[in-house]
């Protein structure tokens, strides 16, 4: 049988036993745009090739770790010869707080 022969959804599921898929789950993937179906005379059809393509579209790519102790291969590690920046948002906030406290102290003593 060709991979492009239209099959009713329940019959197409028989080609993929043991996966726990249902007609409803195929319709969910259809609605997400992952499964191509055809509606003929009020009956919904798909093909083996369309289901295999759905599995490709639904493949999950592992996420790249954003932080942690393992350096990211795309970001070079700083060396001691490089100048390290000492400014940060926290340093800026502390400086602003200290400045505000000095102003408040002057206003109280005036």
Buried (B, 14 or more C-beta within 10 A) or exposed (E): EEEEEBBEBEEBBEEEEEEEBEEEBBBEBBEEEBBBBEEEEEEBBBBBEBBEBBEEEEEEEEEEEEEEEEEEEEEEEEEEEEEEEEEEEEEEEEEEEEEEEEEEEEEEEE
